[in-house]
Amino acid sequence: MSTSSSSSSIWSVSYRKLKFFSRIRRFLQSKAIRKGSYGSSSTSDNSNKLRTKDNNDKDEEDHQLVMEKESELDGSVVLQKSVNRLHFGSWEEKEMAAIAIEKLAKEDVKARKFMAELGVIHMLVSMVATEVVGRHRAAIKALIQLANGTSTNKALMLEAGILSKLPKDINVVDEQTRQEFAELLLSLSSISNTDFCPNKPEILQFLIGILESPCSFETKELCLGVLYNLSAVLENAGALVSNGVVHTLLNLSSSFKELSEKALAALGHLVVTLMGKKAMEDSSIVPQSLIEILTWEDKPKCIEFSAYILMILAHQSSTQRDKMSKAGIVPVLVEVSLMGSLLAQKRAMKLLQWFKDERQAKMGPHSGPQTGRVPLGSPLHPKEAQEGKKMMKNLVKQSLHKNMEMITRRANAGGGGVDSSNLKSLVSKSLTF
């Protein structure tokens, strides 16, 4: 029985090697056919040119053609040796093979697709789990290049279980390894594939861990890119919200101006879902943090995203509009409506219109002073009601003019030279309550 088992295992290894080398042979043969056709076509083209060129030019062209053929042949040989070492070599040879494969995949798009057929991706994914830093970093770098521009290779990496190889504790890996993992995840998250979804706990655990730790700006930016891609798929909203992504993004957007734009863009995807909107409504820093972002004059995109999120929260929610009003949003919106970008102005004006309509609805039949219990149809009522409306209108104008004076002082301090009378006139015409 032992003799039979031993011969069977030897036959299995031999069969694997035979199958592997047959693939390599087919690849080399296809290379040779392409080179032969290239050589014949270039020979026919050069035959006409040689009539008008010197012998030196001919020698130079022939030499260049030979160098190109040798270069292609060297690349094929390197590929054959590297794939062989990756499958059958020692750990040191596997590491060197991964480095060579990274270089080949970076230079040759066709080689990326062919390497996947040779089983390279599964071997590299298995190397990612090794504890030796040099080995798993070489494997990750090779996978990044193999994933570049090919959905097939990305799907194979997910199938091989690359997500299960993410570090459970980001503190046990160095900063460079974290960044390379984040770069690979960003590439994989762009694929339209159900295998890459936040339902796998390893992904969000890794991303949130980095965003809430003192990692480098580059690494955090890559992780935000992954969350942005995930949040763009509505089906992912539940898993993202339940794992605390909204809280992380809100804190990040208000704490780091450099990262705020990407964080707000992801929040913009989530706020249109019921779970995402509810999580933002329940946050202790909303709407204060979003109103604060509206004052970032040097970040126009952030202002646009913040105004959009506030619009979604305020829509058909008097509770949220009341919270915003108490947080002092109206004067900030007035400033954005005058000095923001075109898109930010439109969104600010929309919000202001909602606040205006709500205030008028609340005032309703109680506008102006009333005498005792005089009926609404009394001939004394219209005149008194009109006086009351005038008084309220004057009070609102005075309040808005004070806000305009504050804005004017800010603008003049920055060298803008804004005419306060023009601002007051504009507000009186368009924003009267």
C-alpha positions in Angstrom: 0.0 0.0 0.0 2.8 2.4 0.9 4.6 1.7 -2.4 1.4 2.3 -4.3 0.8 5.6 -2.5 4.3 6.8 -3.1 4.2 6.0 -6.8 0.8 7.8 -7.0 2.2 11.0 -5.4 5.3 10.9 -7.7 3.0 10.6 -10.7 0.9 13.5 -9.5 3.9 15.8 -9.1 5.2 14.8 -12.5 1.8 15.4 -14.1 1.7 18.9 -12.6 5.2 19.7 -13.9 4.4 18.3 -17.3 1.2 20.4 -17.5 3.0 23.5 -16.3 5.9 23.2 -18.8 3.4 22.5 -21.6 1.8 25.8 -20.9 5.1 27.6 -20.9 6.0 25.9 -24.2 2.7 27.1 -25.8 3.4 30.6 -24.6 7.0 30.6 -26.1 5.7 29.1 -29.4 3.1 31.9 -29.6 5.9 34.4 -29.0 8.0 32.8 -31.7 5.1 33.0 -34.2 4.5 36.7 -33.5 8.2 37.4 -33.8 8.4 35.5 -37.1 5.5 37.3 -38.6 7.0 40.6 -37.4 10.3 39.7 -39.0 8.7 38.8 -42.3 6.6 42.0 -42.5 9.5 44.2 -41.5 11.7 42.4 -44.1 9.2 43.3 -46.9 9.0 46.8 -45.6 12.7 47.3 -45.4 13.3 45.9 -48.9 11.8 49.1 -50.4 13.7 51.4 -48.0 17.1 49.7 -48.7 17.1 51.1 -52.2 17.5 54.6 -50.9 19.6 54.0 -47.7 23.3 53.4 -47.1 24.7 50.1 -45.9 25.3 51.7 -42.4 21.6 52.4 -42.0 20.8 48.8 -43.0 23.2 47.5 -40.4 21.7 49.7 -37.7 18.2 48.6 -38.5 19.1 45.0 -38.5 20.9 45.4 -35.2 17.9 47.1 -33.6 15.6 44.3 -34.8 17.9 41.7 -33.4 18.0 43.5 -30.0 14.2 43.7 -29.9 13.9 40.0 -30.6 16.5 39.2 -27.9 14.7 41.4 -25.5 11.4 39.5 -26.1 13.2 36.2 -25.8 14.9 37.4 -22.5 11.4 38.4 -21.1 10.0 35.0 -22.0 13.0 33.2 -20.3 12.6 35.4 -17.2 8.9 34.6 -17.1 9.5 30.9 -17.4 12.1 30.8 -14.7 10.1 33.1 -12.4 6.9 31.0 -12.7 8.9 27.8 -12.2 10.6 29.2 -9.0 7.3 30.5 -7.7 5.7 27.1 -8.0 8.6 24.7 -7.1 11.3 26.8 -5.5 12.4 27.5 -2.0 11.0 30.5 0.0 13.9 32.6 -1.0 13.4 31.7 -4.7 9.7 32.4 -4.4 10.5 35.9 -3.0 12.9 36.6 -5.9 10.3 35.3 -8.4 7.6 37.6 -7.0 9.9 40.6 -7.5 10.6 39.5 -11.1 6.8 39.0 -11.8 6.0 42.4 -10.4 8.5 44.0 -12.9 7.2 41.9 -15.8 3.5 42.6 -15.0 4.3 46.3 -14.8 5.9 46.4 -18.3 3.7 43.9 -20.2 -0.1 44.0 -20.2 -0.3 40.7 -22.1 2.0 39.0 -19.6 -0.4 39.9 -16.8 -3.2 37.9 -18.3 -1.0 34.9 -19.2 0.5 34.7 -15.7 -3.0 34.2 -14.3 -3.4 31.1 -16.5 -0.1 29.8 -15.0 -1.5 29.8 -11.5 0.7 32.7 -10.4 -2.1 34.6 -8.5 -3.0 31.7 -6.2 0.7 31.2 -5.2 1.2 35.0 -4.6 -2.0 35.1 -2.4 -0.7 32.3 -0.3 2.6 34.1 0.1 0.8 37.2 1.6 0.1 35.2 4.8 3.8 34.6 5.5 5.2 36.3 8.5 8.5 37.3 6.8 8.1 41.0 5.9 10.1 40.8 2.7 8.1 37.9 1.3 4.6 39.2 1.9 5.5 42.6 0.7 7.0 41.2 -2.6 3.8 39.2 -3.1 1.5 42.3 -2.4 3.5 44.4 -4.9 3.2 41.8 -7.5 -0.6 41.4 -7.0 -1.0 45.2 -7.3 0.6 45.1 -10.7 -1.3 42.0 -11.8 -4.6 43.6 -10.8 -3.9 46.8 -12.8 -6.4 47.0 -15.6 -7.7 43.4 -15.6 -11.0 42.5 -14.0 -10.3 38.8 -14.5 -7.2 38.9 -12.3 -9.0 40.9 -9.6 -11.8 38.2 -9.5 -9.1 35.5 -9.2 -7.5 37.3 -6.2 -10.9 37.5 -4.5 -11.5 33.8 -5.3 -8.1 32.9 -3.9 -9.1 34.5 -0.6 -7.0 37.7 -0.5 -9.4 39.4 1.9 -8.8 36.7 4.5 -5.1 37.6 4.4 -5.7 41.2 5.6 -4.0 41.8 9.0 -6.4 41.4 11.9 -4.4 44.0 13.9 -2.9 46.8 11.9 -0.4 47.5 14.7 1.5 44.3 13.9 2.4 45.4 10.4 4.6 48.3 9.3 3.3 51.5 7.7 4.5 50.6 4.2 2.7 47.3 4.3 -0.5 49.0 5.4 -0.3 51.4 2.5 0.3 48.6 0.0 -2.6 46.6 1.4 -4.8 49.7 1.1 -3.6 50.3 -2.5 -4.5 46.7 -3.4 -7.9 47.0 -1.8 -8.6 50.2 -3.7 -7.9 48.4 -6.9 -10.1 45.5 -6.0 -13.0 47.7 -4.8 -13.4 49.1 -8.3 -14.5 45.8 -9.7 -18.3 45.2 -10.2 -18.2 41.9 -8.3 -20.3 40.7 -5.4 -17.3 39.0 -3.9 -15.9 42.4 -2.8 -18.5 43.6 -0.3 -18.3 45.0 3.2 -20.2 41.9 4.6 -16.8 40.4 5.1 -15.6 41.8 8.5 -11.9 41.8 7.5 -12.4 44.7 5.1 -14.1 47.3 7.4 -12.1 46.2 10.4 -8.9 47.0 8.4 -10.2 50.3 6.9 -11.7 51.7 10.1 -8.6 50.7 12.0 -6.4 52.7 9.7 -8.7 55.8 9.5 -9.0 56.0 13.3 -5.2 55.5 13.9 -2.2 57.8 13.4 -1.4 56.4 10.0 0.0 58.5 7.1 -2.1 60.8 5.0 -1.5 58.7 1.9 -2.7 55.5 3.6 -5.9 57.1 4.9 -6.6 58.6 1.5 -6.4 55.2 -0.1 -8.8 53.8 2.6 -11.3 56.6 2.0 -11.2 55.7 -1.7 -12.2 52.2 -0.8 -15.1 53.4 1.3 -16.2 55.7 -1.4 -16.4 52.8 -3.9 -18.2 50.7 -1.4 -20.7 53.4 -0.5 -21.6 54.0 -4.2 -23.4 50.6 -4.1 -26.7 51.0 -2.3 -26.8 47.4 -1.2 -23.6 48.0 0.9 -25.2 50.8 3.0 -26.5 48.5 5.7 -23.1 46.8 6.5 -21.3 50.2 6.3 -23.7 51.9 8.7 -23.9 49.1 11.2 -20.1 48.9 11.5 -19.8 52.6 12.4 -18.6 54.0 9.1 -20.8 57.1 9.3 -19.4 58.1 12.7 -15.8 57.6 11.4 -16.4 59.6 8.2 -18.1 62.5 10.1 -15.3 62.8 12.6 -12.7 62.6 9.8 -14.5 65.2 7.6 -14.5 67.8 10.4 -11.1 67.0 11.8 -8.9 66.8 8.7 -9.5 69.4 5.9 -7.2 67.5 3.5 -9.4 64.4 3.8 -12.7 66.1 4.2 -13.7 66.1 0.6 -13.4 62.3 0.1 -15.1 61.6 3.5 -18.1 64.0 2.6 -18.4 62.4 -0.8 -18.9 59.0 0.8 -21.4 60.5 3.3 -23.2 61.9 0.3 -23.8 58.4 -0.9 -25.0 57.1 2.4 -27.3 60.0 3.4 -29.8 59.0 0.6 -30.4 55.6 2.3 -32.7 55.3 5.3 -30.1 53.8 7.6 -27.4 56.3 6.6 -29.7 59.3 7.1 -30.9 58.0 10.5 -27.3 57.5 11.6 -26.4 61.1 10.7 -29.6 62.5 12.3 -28.7 60.6 15.6 -25.0 61.8 15.5 -24.1 64.3 18.3 -21.9 66.4 16.0 -24.7 66.9 13.3 -25.6 69.5 12.2 -22.9 71.6 13.9 -19.9 70.0 12.1 -21.6 70.3 8.7 -22.5 73.9 9.4 -18.9 74.6 10.3 -17.7 73.1 7.0 -19.9 75.6 5.2 -17.6 78.4 6.5 -14.5 76.8 4.9 -13.9 79.4 2.1 -10.8 77.6 0.9 -12.6 74.3 0.4 -15.5 75.0 -2.1 -16.0 71.3 -2.9 -16.4 70.6 0.8 -19.0 73.4 1.1 -21.0 71.9 -1.8 -21.0 68.4 -0.3 -21.9 69.7 3.2 -24.8 71.7 1.7 -26.0 68.7 -0.1 -26.0 66.5 3.0 -27.8 69.2 5.0 -30.4 69.5 2.2 -31.2 65.8 2.4 -31.4 65.9 6.2 -33.6 69.0 6.2 -36.0 67.7 3.5 -39.4 67.0 5.0 -38.0 67.0 8.6 -39.0 70.0 10.7 -37.1 68.4 13.6 -33.8 68.6 11.7 -34.6 72.1 10.4 -35.2 73.2 14.0 -31.9 71.8 15.1 -30.1 73.6 12.2 -31.9 76.8 13.0 -30.9 76.7 16.6 -27.3 75.9 15.6 -27.2 79.2 13.6 -27.4 77.9 10.1 -29.3 80.8 8.5 -26.6 83.5 8.6 -24.1 81.0 7.3 -26.4 80.0 4.5 -26.8 83.7 3.6 -23.1 84.0 3.3 -22.8 80.9 1.1 -25.7 82.1 -1.1 -23.7 85.2 -1.8 -20.1 84.1 -1.9 -20.1 80.3 -2.6 -19.7 78.5 -5.8 -22.7 78.4 -8.2 -23.8 74.9 -7.0 -23.3 75.8 -3.3 -25.4 79.0 -3.9 -28.3 77.0 -5.4 -28.3 74.6 -2.5 -28.0 77.4 0.1 -30.9 79.3 -1.5 -33.0 76.1 -1.5 -32.4 75.6 2.3 -33.1 79.3 3.0 -36.4 79.0 1.1 -37.5 76.1 3.2 -36.7 78.1 6.4 -38.6 81.0 5.1 -41.7 78.9 4.1 -41.7 77.2 7.5 -41.4 80.5 9.4 -44.3 82.0 7.4 -46.4 78.9 8.0 -45.8 79.2 11.8 -46.7 82.9 11.8 -49.9 82.3 9.7 -53.0 83.8 11.2 -51.1 85.2 14.2 -49.2 87.8 12.1 -49.5 91.3 13.7 -51.2 92.5 16.9 -54.8 91.5 17.5 -57.5 93.2 19.6 -59.2 90.8 22.1 -61.1 88.1 20.3 -61.9 90.0 17.1 -63.0 87.6 14.3 -60.7 87.1 11.4 -63.3 88.8 9.1 -63.6 91.9 11.2 -63.1 95.2 9.3 -60.6 96.3 12.0 -58.3 93.3 11.5 -56.7 93.8 8.0 -55.2 97.2 8.9 -53.7 95.9 12.2 -52.5 92.7 10.5 -50.8 94.8 7.9 -49.0 96.9 10.5 -47.9 93.7 12.2 -46.5 92.3 9.0 -44.6 95.5 8.4 -43.1 95.5 11.8 -42.0 91.9 11.5 -40.5 92.5 8.0 -38.5 95.5 9.4 -37.2 93.3 12.2 -36.0 90.6 9.8 -34.4 93.1 7.5 -32.5 94.6 10.4 -31.2 91.2 11.4 -30.2 90.4 7.9 -28.4 93.8 7.5 -26.4 93.1 10.6 -25.3 89.8 9.1 -24.4 91.5 5.8 -22.2 94.0 7.7 -20.4 91.1 9.3 -19.9 89.5 5.9 -18.7 92.8 4.5 -16.1 93.2 7.2 -14.8 89.7 6.5 -14.6 90.3 2.8 -12.9 93.7 3.2 -10.4 92.2 5.6 -9.5 89.7 2.8 -9.1 92.5 0.3 -12.4 91.8 -1.5 -13.7 95.4 -1.3 -17.4 94.4 -1.2 -19.9 97.3 -1.2 -22.2 96.8 1.8 -25.1 98.8 0.3 -25.1 96.4 -2.7 -25.3 93.4 -0.5 -28.1 94.9 1.6 -30.0 95.7 -1.6 -29.6 92.1 -2.9 -30.8 90.6 0.4 -33.7 92.9 0.6 -34.9 91.9 -2.8 -34.3 88.1 -2.6 -34.2 86.9 1.0 -36.8 88.9 2.8 -38.9 86.8 5.3 
